[in-house]
Amino acid sequence: MAGAGTCGEPWSRGVARDEAGALTVAGVPVAELAERFGTPAYVLDEDDLRERARAYRRAFEAAFAEFGAGVDVYYAGKAFLSVAVARWVHEEGLRVDTASGGELAVALRAGVPGADIGLHGNNKSDDELRQALAAGVGRIIVDSLVEVDRVADLAAAAGVVAPVMVRVTTGVHAGGHEFISTAHEDQKFGLSIAAGGDEQGSDSPAMRGLLAVLARPELRLLGIHSHIGSQILDPSGFEVAAAAVLRLRADLAERSGVLVAEVDLGGGYGIAYLPGEVALDADRIAKDVASSVAASAAELGTPLPRFSIEPGRAIVGPAGLTLYTVGTVKPVRLDDDRTRLYVSVDGGMSDNIRPALYGARYHAELASRTSDAEPVLARVVGKHCESGDIVVHEVDLPADVRAGDLLAVPATGAYGRSMASNYNLLTRPPVVAVRGGQARTLVRRETVDDLLALDQG
């Protein structure tokens, strides 16, 4: 662990070890970050995040341009959104996808034009829809048949025509966990492209939704939206799903004479969480998807639409790490006579629920110093009153890890802060941005006063 140099995946590009073996982020020692901002803390490498945003935009623009098609890249606000991050990704040419009124408000405060924002959600409230219509969002993704009329009625009341896409489910099941695979039939999102065969006739729910949008003059049908899951490392699922969506587009044109101008292929591209894992390469996935959809469109005899993609956690996930301070260290004898070192830190499932929720696996390293001690089997756990409060299930750490040491967990930029809670009334950590040897707070640490201010007594 000693020696200088960048660390490589799963760490952000700006993470390195100095000559003494301590971690630095964009030139700032983690000990300095801990002293200034406290722990636990989410640390974002701004240059790394911006570079990933640029890489996806350039890769997809170049790949689709070969076939004469345009493409837009949407940043997933649900992964993590703050005013600064929304501003960064928009400056790098990305649009912003939101899934709630709160995310929409943050994007608007960042100065992202409404036309560059999309609103998702399977159960949008009337207030959220009114907010989106007032902001002039570029697209509202309709998720159900009943939502078609709701959006149309609200648009009529506002005196506007709402731009909408219809989200469909293709039956392609992809993703790292059942709960984040979003295109199989038995789940809450979208309208199935499978034929109905019920009292509604033989049309699929997806076709009925598209025709319903066309029947309402208060709505403008932009196109079709598909999303097959998250943390996807095999690109083949995108190719199958894209072919199904383009077939639906062609079928709609035969039925209605309308060949929609846009298709959203979703995304959810996987990242590396552990040493040795390999993330999806932006250039590779862009070329594979572009060539696949071009072939599908040629087979159908239809011109290519404009596309949009949503890389998901691939933009912000690798750009972040979580910094913890070690507290209790306790060896525990296992049933097979091995010993596991339980290393407790000052956060836990309130700042990263994914290991408890999905069984997600992360890596950790001693960050504040080097050690020549023998590595031992360890489990990093939090301070919550739950046996399932695990940060890292299994990792080798130096046998001399002790209270006061700093541990860093990489690849936590996505779904750490955005899914954080106040369980056990812990306050949520700050989000700190680091760039060019300088650090600043993006989102301040919550205080006990913040918690008490919500309690009306």
C-alpha positions in Angstrom: 0.0 0.0 0.0 3.0 2.3 0.3 4.3 4.5 -2.5 3.0 7.3 -4.7 0.8 7.0 -7.7 -2.8 6.9 -8.8 -4.9 4.1 -7.5 -7.0 3.1 -10.6 -10.5 1.6 -10.5 -12.6 1.6 -8.5 -11.1 4.9 -7.4 -11.7 8.2 -9.2 -8.9 9.4 -11.4 -7.8 12.0 -8.9 -7.2 9.6 -6.1 -3.6 8.8 -5.4 -1.2 7.8 -2.6 1.4 10.3 -1.5 5.0 9.4 -0.8 4.0 8.5 2.8 1.3 6.1 1.6 -1.7 8.3 2.6 -4.6 8.8 0.2 -5.1 12.2 -1.6 -8.0 13.3 -3.7 -7.2 15.8 -6.4 -4.1 16.7 -4.4 -5.8 17.2 -1.1 -4.8 14.7 1.7 -7.7 12.8 3.3 -6.4 13.8 6.7 -6.9 17.4 5.7 -10.4 16.7 4.5 -11.3 14.9 7.7 -10.0 17.7 9.8 -11.8 20.4 7.9 -15.1 18.7 7.1 -15.3 15.9 9.7 -16.3 12.3 9.0 -18.2 10.6 7.6 -18.1 12.7 4.5 -18.8 12.2 0.8 -16.0 13.4 -1.3 -16.5 14.2 -5.0 -13.7 14.5 -7.5 -15.0 17.3 -9.7 -12.6 16.8 -12.6 -13.3 13.1 -12.7 -17.1 13.6 -12.8 -16.8 16.2 -15.6 -14.4 14.0 -17.6 -16.9 11.1 -17.4 -19.8 13.3 -18.5 -17.7 14.5 -21.5 -16.6 11.0 -22.3 -20.2 9.7 -22.6 -21.4 12.7 -24.6 -18.5 12.6 -27.0 -18.6 8.8 -27.4 -22.3 8.7 -28.2 -22.3 11.7 -30.4 -19.5 10.3 -32.5 -21.0 6.8 -32.7 -24.4 7.9 -33.7 -23.1 10.6 -36.1 -21.6 7.7 -38.2 -25.2 6.7 -39.0 -26.6 10.2 -39.4 -28.4 10.3 -36.1 -28.3 12.8 -33.2 -28.2 11.8 -29.5 -28.7 13.5 -26.2 -27.2 12.3 -22.9 -29.2 12.7 -19.7 -27.6 12.8 -16.3 -29.5 10.7 -13.7 -30.5 13.1 -11.0 -31.6 10.3 -8.7 -28.0 9.0 -8.5 -27.0 12.3 -6.8 -28.1 15.8 -7.4 -27.0 19.1 -6.0 -27.0 22.6 -7.5 -23.3 22.4 -8.3 -23.5 18.9 -9.8 -26.4 19.8 -12.0 -24.5 22.9 -13.2 -21.4 20.8 -13.9 -23.1 18.2 -16.0 -25.0 20.8 -17.9 -21.8 22.7 -18.6 -20.4 19.5 -20.0 -23.3 19.2 -22.5 -25.6 16.8 -20.6 -29.3 17.2 -19.9 -30.8 16.3 -16.6 -33.3 13.6 -15.8 -35.4 14.2 -12.6 -37.7 11.9 -10.8 -39.4 14.2 -8.3 -40.4 17.8 -7.7 -37.4 18.2 -5.4 -35.0 17.0 -8.1 -36.7 19.3 -10.6 -36.3 22.3 -8.2 -32.6 21.6 -7.8 -32.0 21.4 -11.5 -33.9 24.7 -12.1 -32.0 26.4 -9.3 -28.8 25.3 -10.9 -29.8 27.3 -14.0 -30.6 24.2 -16.2 -33.2 25.4 -18.7 -36.5 23.6 -18.5 -36.1 22.4 -22.1 -33.0 20.4 -21.0 -34.8 18.6 -18.2 -37.0 15.5 -18.2 -39.4 14.4 -15.5 -39.8 10.7 -14.7 -41.9 8.8 -12.2 -44.6 6.1 -11.9 -46.8 8.2 -9.6 -46.2 11.9 -10.3 -48.4 14.2 -8.2 -50.5 16.9 -9.8 -48.3 19.5 -8.1 -45.1 17.9 -9.7 -46.8 17.9 -13.1 -47.9 21.5 -12.7 -44.3 22.4 -11.7 -42.9 20.6 -14.8 -45.4 22.3 -17.1 -44.7 25.8 -15.6 -40.9 25.2 -16.0 -41.3 24.1 -19.6 -39.6 20.8 -19.2 -38.4 19.2 -22.4 -40.2 16.0 -21.8 -42.6 14.3 -19.3 -42.2 10.6 -19.4 -45.7 9.1 -19.1 -45.7 5.9 -17.2 -49.3 4.6 -17.3 -52.5 4.9 -19.3 -54.2 6.9 -16.6 -51.4 9.4 -16.6 -52.0 10.3 -20.2 -55.3 12.0 -19.4 -54.0 13.5 -16.1 -51.1 15.2 -18.0 -53.4 16.3 -20.8 -56.0 17.8 -18.4 -53.3 19.7 -16.5 -51.8 21.0 -19.7 -55.2 22.2 -20.9 -55.7 24.0 -17.6 -52.3 25.7 -18.0 -52.9 26.6 -21.6 -49.8 24.7 -22.9 -49.1 21.6 -25.0 -47.1 19.1 -22.9 -44.2 17.3 -24.6 -44.4 13.6 -23.6 -42.6 10.3 -24.1 -44.3 7.0 -23.3 -42.3 4.6 -21.2 -42.5 1.0 -22.3 -41.3 -2.3 -20.9 -39.6 -4.6 -23.4 -39.4 -7.7 -21.3 -35.6 -7.6 -21.2 -34.4 -8.3 -17.7 -31.0 -6.7 -16.9 -29.2 -5.3 -13.9 -27.3 -6.2 -10.8 -30.2 -7.0 -8.6 -33.9 -7.9 -9.1 -35.0 -4.6 -7.5 -33.0 -2.5 -10.0 -34.0 -4.4 -13.1 -36.8 -2.4 -14.6 -38.0 -3.8 -17.9 -39.3 -7.2 -17.0 -43.1 -7.4 -16.8 -43.8 -7.9 -13.1 -42.8 -4.5 -11.8 -44.2 -1.0 -11.5 -42.7 0.9 -14.4 -44.0 1.6 -17.9 -46.4 0.0 -20.3 -45.7 -3.5 -21.7 -45.2 -4.0 -25.4 -46.6 -7.5 -25.2 -50.0 -7.9 -26.9 -52.9 -7.3 -24.6 -55.4 -10.0 -25.6 -58.0 -8.7 -23.0 -61.2 -6.7 -23.1 -59.2 -3.7 -24.4 -58.5 -5.6 -27.6 -55.3 -7.1 -29.1 -53.2 -3.9 -28.8 -50.5 -3.9 -26.2 -50.7 -1.5 -23.3 -47.7 0.4 -24.9 -49.6 0.8 -28.2 -52.7 1.9 -26.4 -50.7 4.5 -24.5 -49.1 5.9 -27.6 -52.4 6.1 -29.4 -54.0 7.8 -26.4 -51.3 10.5 -26.4 -52.0 11.1 -30.1 -55.7 11.5 -29.4 -55.2 14.4 -27.0 -54.4 17.7 -28.7 -53.0 19.0 -25.3 -50.1 16.5 -25.7 -47.2 16.3 -28.2 -45.8 12.8 -28.6 -42.0 13.1 -28.7 -41.3 9.5 -28.7 -40.8 6.2 -26.9 -38.8 5.6 -23.7 -37.3 2.3 -22.5 -35.0 1.5 -19.6 -34.0 -2.0 -18.8 -32.2 -1.7 -15.5 -29.2 -0.5 -13.6 -25.5 -1.5 -13.0 -25.6 -3.4 -16.4 -22.3 -4.7 -17.6 -23.5 -6.8 -20.6 -24.5 -4.6 -23.6 -26.5 -7.3 -25.3 -29.6 -6.4 -23.4 -29.6 -2.9 -24.9 -29.5 -4.3 -28.4 -32.5 -6.6 -27.8 -34.5 -3.9 -26.1 -33.7 -1.3 -28.8 -34.9 -3.6 -31.5 -38.2 -4.1 -29.7 -38.7 -0.3 -29.3 -37.9 0.4 -32.9 -40.4 -2.3 -34.0 -43.0 -0.6 -31.8 -42.2 2.7 -33.4 -42.7 1.2 -36.9 -45.9 -0.4 -35.8 -47.2 2.9 -34.5 -46.4 4.5 -37.8 -48.4 1.9 -39.7 -51.4 2.3 -37.3 -51.4 6.1 -37.1 -49.2 7.5 -39.8 -47.0 9.1 -37.1 -43.3 8.1 -37.0 -42.1 9.5 -33.7 -39.0 11.6 -33.8 -37.2 10.4 -30.6 -36.3 7.1 -28.9 -34.8 6.9 -25.4 -32.7 3.8 -24.9 -32.2 4.2 -21.2 -28.9 3.2 -19.8 -27.9 2.2 -16.3 -24.3 1.4 -17.3 -22.3 -0.5 -14.8 -19.2 0.7 -12.9 -16.4 -1.0 -11.0 -17.0 -1.3 -7.3 -14.2 -3.7 -6.4 -10.5 -4.0 -7.5 -10.3 -6.1 -10.6 -13.8 -5.2 -11.9 -14.1 -3.5 -15.2 -16.7 -0.9 -16.0 -18.5 -0.6 -19.3 -16.3 1.4 -21.7 -18.2 4.5 -23.1 -16.7 4.1 -26.6 -17.5 0.5 -26.8 -21.1 0.7 -25.6 -21.7 3.7 -27.8 -20.5 1.9 -30.9 -22.3 -1.3 -30.1 -25.6 0.4 -29.5 -25.4 2.7 -32.5 -24.5 -0.1 -34.9 -27.3 -2.2 -33.4 -30.0 0.4 -33.7 -28.9 1.3 -37.2 -29.2 -2.3 -38.3 -32.6 -2.6 -36.7 -33.9 0.5 -38.4 -32.5 -0.6 -41.8 -34.3 -4.0 -41.4 -37.6 -2.2 -40.6 -37.1 0.3 -43.4 -37.5 3.3 -41.2 -35.2 6.3 -40.8 -33.3 6.6 -37.6 -34.9 8.8 -34.9 -33.0 11.1 -32.6 -31.8 9.1 -29.6 -31.2 9.8 -25.9 -29.3 7.7 -23.4 -29.0 7.8 -19.6 -25.7 6.5 -18.3 -27.0 6.5 -14.8 -24.4 6.0 -12.0 -21.6 5.8 -14.5 -21.1 9.6 -14.4 -21.1 10.3 -10.6 -20.6 6.9 -9.0 -16.9 6.5 -9.6 -16.2 10.1 -8.9 -17.1 9.8 -5.3 -15.7 8.2 -2.1 -16.9 8.1 1.5 -14.4 8.9 4.2 -14.9 7.4 7.7 -13.1 7.4 11.0 -12.5 4.0 12.7 -13.8 3.5 16.2 -14.2 0.0 17.8 -12.1 -2.8 16.3 -13.1 -6.3 17.4 -11.9 -9.8 16.3 -14.7 -12.3 16.0 -14.2 -16.1 15.8 -16.2 -17.7 12.9 -17.7 -21.1 12.8 -15.0 -22.4 10.5 -12.3 -21.3 13.1 -11.2 -18.3 11.1 -11.2 -14.9 12.7 -12.8 -11.9 11.2 -11.9 -8.4 12.3 -15.0 -6.2 12.7 -14.0 -2.6 12.0 -16.6 -0.1 13.1 -16.8 3.3 11.5 -18.7 6.5 12.4 -21.3 6.1 9.7 -23.0 3.0 8.2 -26.4 2.2 6.7 -27.6 5.8 7.1 -25.0 7.0 4.6 -24.9 3.9 2.4 -28.0 1.7 2.5 -27.1 -0.3 -0.6 -25.2 -3.1 1.1 -28.2 -3.8 3.4 -30.8 -3.2 0.7 -29.2 -5.0 -2.2 -26.3 -6.9 -0.8 -24.1 -4.5 -2.8 -20.4 -5.1 -2.4 -17.8 -2.3 -1.8 -14.1 -2.0 -1.2 -12.3 -0.2 1.6 -8.7 0.8 2.3 -6.8 2.3 5.1 -6.5 5.9 3.9 -4.6 8.0 6.5 -1.4 6.1 6.7 0.5 3.2 5.3 1.0 -0.1 7.1 3.4 -3.1 6.9 1.1 -5.2 9.1 -0.2 -8.5 7.7 -3.5 -8.1 5.9 -6.4 -9.9 7.7 -10.0 -10.7 6.8 -12.2 -7.8 7.9 -15.7 -6.5 7.7 -16.4 -2.8 7.9 -19.6 -2.1 9.9 -21.5 1.0 10.9 -22.6 2.3 14.3 -26.4 1.7 13.9 -28.4 -0.6 16.1 -28.8 -3.2 13.4 -26.8 -6.4 12.7 -27.2 -5.8 9.0 -25.5 -2.5 9.3 -22.6 -3.5 7.0 -20.6 -1.1 4.9 -18.2 -3.6 3.3 -18.9 -7.3 3.7 -15.4 -8.6 3.2 -12.1 -6.9 2.6 -8.5 -7.4 3.6 -7.3 -4.6 6.0 -4.0 -4.3 7.9 -4.0 -6.2 11.2 -3.0 -3.0 13.0 -6.0 -1.0 11.9 -7.1 1.0 15.0 -9.4 3.7 16.4 -8.7 7.1 14.8 -7.6 5.7 11.4 -9.3 6.9 8.3 -11.0 4.4 6.0 -12.0 5.3 2.4 -14.7 3.5 0.5 -14.6 4.2 -3.3 -17.4 4.4 -5.9 -20.0 5.9 -3.5 -20.8 9.0 -5.6 -24.1 7.4 -6.7 -26.9 6.5 -4.3 -24.9 7.3 -1.2 -26.1 10.7 -0.3 -29.2 10.5 -2.4 -30.5 7.4 -0.4 -29.1 8.6 2.9 -31.4 8.7 6.0 -31.5 9.9 9.6 -31.9 6.4 11.0 -31.1 6.4 14.7 -31.3 10.2 14.2 -27.8 10.4 12.8 -27.2 13.5 10.8 -26.4 13.1 7.1 -22.8 13.7 6.0 -21.7 16.6 3.9 -20.8 16.4 0.2 -17.3 17.9 -0.4 -16.0 18.8 -3.8 -12.3 18.6 -4.5 -10.5 20.1 -7.5 -7.0 21.3 -8.2 -5.8 21.0 -4.6 -8.8 22.9 -3.2 -11.9 21.5 -1.4 -15.3 23.1 -0.7 -18.6 22.1 0.7 -21.4 21.4 -1.8 -24.0 20.2 0.7 -23.3 21.0 4.3 -23.5 18.4 7.1 -26.8 18.2 8.9 -26.8 19.1 12.6 -28.9 18.0 15.5 -30.5 21.4 15.4 -31.7 20.6 11.9 -33.4 17.5 13.2 -34.9 19.2 16.2 -36.2 22.0 14.0 -38.5 19.5 12.2 -39.9 18.2 15.5 -42.9 20.3 16.5 -43.0 18.9 20.0 
